[in-house]
Amino acid sequence: MLQNERVARKKFALFYICNTSFFRKIHSYPRFSHTI
């Protein structure tokens, strides 16, 4: 069960990092954010 928790944490960390970087890109481009 410990290995499954580690894998889940890694997946969640990657997902969180991808989301934060994506939102930062949107915030850096206001015109792009208005289109979405």
ZAMARGU-4260 file (C-alpha; in steps of 0.2 Angstrom, whole numbers, plus 5000, padded with zeros to 4 digits):
<rodrens>
0) 5000/5000/5000 | 5015/5012/5003 | 5020/5010/4985 | 5003/5014/4979 | 5003/5030/4989
5) 5020/5035/4983 | 5014/5033/4965 | 4998/5043/4968 | 5008/5057/4976 | 5019/5058/4961
10) 5005/5058/4949 | 4996/5071/4960 | 5012/5082/4961 | 5015/5081/4942 | 4996/5085/4939
15) 4998/5100/4951 | 5014/5106/4943 | 5006/5105/4926 | 4991/5115/4931 | 5000/5129/4940
20) 5012/5131/4925 | 4997/5131/4913 | 4988/5144/4924 | 5003/5155/4925 | 5005/5155/4906
25) 4986/5160/4905 | 4989/5174/4917 | 5005/5180/4908 | 4994/5182/4892 | 4978/5192/4896
30) 4972/5191/4878 | 4973/5172/4878 | 4964/5171/4895 | 4950/5181/4887 | 4948/5169/4873
35) 4945/5155/4885
</rodrens>
